Amino acid sequence: MAENSNNKRRDFLQLSTVTIGAVGTAAFIWPFLKSMNPAEDTIALGTTEVDVSQIEEGQSITVKWRGKPVFIRKRTKDEIDEAKTVNMSDLKDPEEDVDRVKKDEWLVLVGVCTHLGCVPLGQKLTDSKGEYNGWYCPCHGSHYDTSGRIRKGPAPENLAVPPYSFLNDTTIKIG
């Protein structure tokens, strides 16, 4: 009976030691594992909400999302019609306008030239908009149309469309 009591005592001590060791190891490792997660300010930059209620037809704004410029343009009827009537065989990177927008009047693009990463001109009224009335990258001469599609120059692809959604009629959530 004394031996059975000693076995129970030994089992209890082993279980206690393993449990305390596991808890101590977890407490020691937890801060290290937590430091591998992105910082809270980085997570906050993952999405951006933009109030577009003050943007008038034909006007563009630039916002930052994940450290990149994002162009938001409220297109005119002429710009929309121009973007929709383009012959797909004329495009380097064929993509229908309807596949690039969620609402015809709103165009949301990552404002980085797909050639060498420059920021194209065309956001300001005084900027050169290129031969296709969209954006123009003066570094190497890439011309984009009113849907952000590459039309002329060395850029291999259209301006990227970031993931975005409309939270309501006046707010766009990017990311």
N, C-alpha and C positions, 0 to 999 in steps of 0.2 A: 504494500500500500504506500509506503514511503517513496518507493521508486516511481509509482504512478503520479504521485504528487510532484515529484521532481520533474517528471516529463511535462506535466501541465505547466509548471512554472517556467521551464526552459522554452516551451512553445510560446507562452505568453511574452517572454522577454524577446524572443526572435521576432515575433509579429510586431511588437512595439518598436523594436529597433528598425525594422524594415519600413514601417509606417513613418516614423520620425525622419528617417533618411530620405524617403520619397518626398515628404512635404518640404524638407530642407532643400533638397535638390531643385524642386519646382520653384520654390521661393527665390533661389539663387539664379535660376535660368530665366525666369519670367521677364525681368527688366531687359535682358539681352534680346530675347525674342521680340519684345514690344518695340525695341529700338529699330528693328528691321522693317516695321510698318512705315508707310509714308506719314510725314508730319501732318498735323491737322490743317495747317494753312495750305499745304499741297492738295489735300483732299478737297478743301473748299474751292480751289481753282478748277476742279474737275467739271463743274457746271457753272454757267453764267446766265443770269436772267436779265433780259434787256427790255426796257419799256420803249416801245416803238410808236407810242401814241403821238409824239411830237414830230415825227418824220413825215414830211410832205411828199406828194407824188414827184418823182424825179430826183429826190434827195437821197444821199447815202450817208451812213455813219460807219465808223470803225470802232470796234470794241476788242478787248483782249480776252482770249480764251486759251488756257494752257500755254501762255507766253507767246501766242501767235496772234497776228491781226485777223479779225473776222470782219468782212465787209457785209453790211446789211443795206440793201437798196430797195426802196419802194419804186418799182418800175412804172413807167407811163404806159398807156395803152399802146402807143407806137413801139416802145421797146419790147413789150410782150408779143405783139404781132410780128415784129422783126425776128424775135427769137424762135417763134413757132413756125415760121415759113422757111427756115433754112433747109436747104437740100442736104441730107445726111451724107451724100457722097462728096460734098465740099469740105467735110470736116476731117481733121487728122485723127481725132479721138471722138468718133460719132456717139452722140448721146442726145436723146430727145429732151427738149426743154421741160416737158411734163415730168420727166424722171429726175430733174434737178431741183424742182420747187414743190412746196406743199400747197401754197396758195400762189396763183399767177402773179399777183402784184409784188410779192415779197421774194427777193433773191438773197440767200445767205451763203457766203463763200469764205473759205480760208484764203486770206489775201496774201498768198505766197506763190510766186511764179514757180511753175513746175520744172523750169530749166535749171536754175542755179540758186533758187531760194530768195530772190529779190522780192521787194514789195512793189507790185505794179502801181502805176499812176491811174487815176480815173475817179477817185473818191471826191475830190474837190471840183467845184464848177470850173475852176481855171486850169485844171489838169488836162493834159492830152489824153483822149480816150481811145486813141488808135483809129485804124481804118474801119473798125466795125462797131464804133460807138460804145464800147464796153470799157476795157482796161488795156493799158499799154505798159510794157516793161521796157524802159529805155536802155537797160544794161545790154541786152542783146537783140532787142527788136521783136519781142513776142506781142502779138495782138490778140486780144480776147473779145468775144462778142457780148451782147446784152444778156447772155445766159452764163457767162464765164467760161465759154468753150474756146479752146485754142483754134485760131483761124489762120495765123501766119506767124512765122518765126521758128526758132529752135526748140521751144518748149514742147515736150512730148505728150503732155496730158492736159486736160481741162483743169481749171482751178477746182480744188476739192470742195465738196459740200460736206460740212461737218454734221454730225448727228444733232438734230434740233427738233423741237416741237413747239406748238403754240399752246401756251397755258390758257390763254383767252384771246380776245381780239386785239389786245394791245401789249401782250407780253410774250416774248420768245425765250425759250429755255434752250441754251446751247450746251451740249454734252449729255 
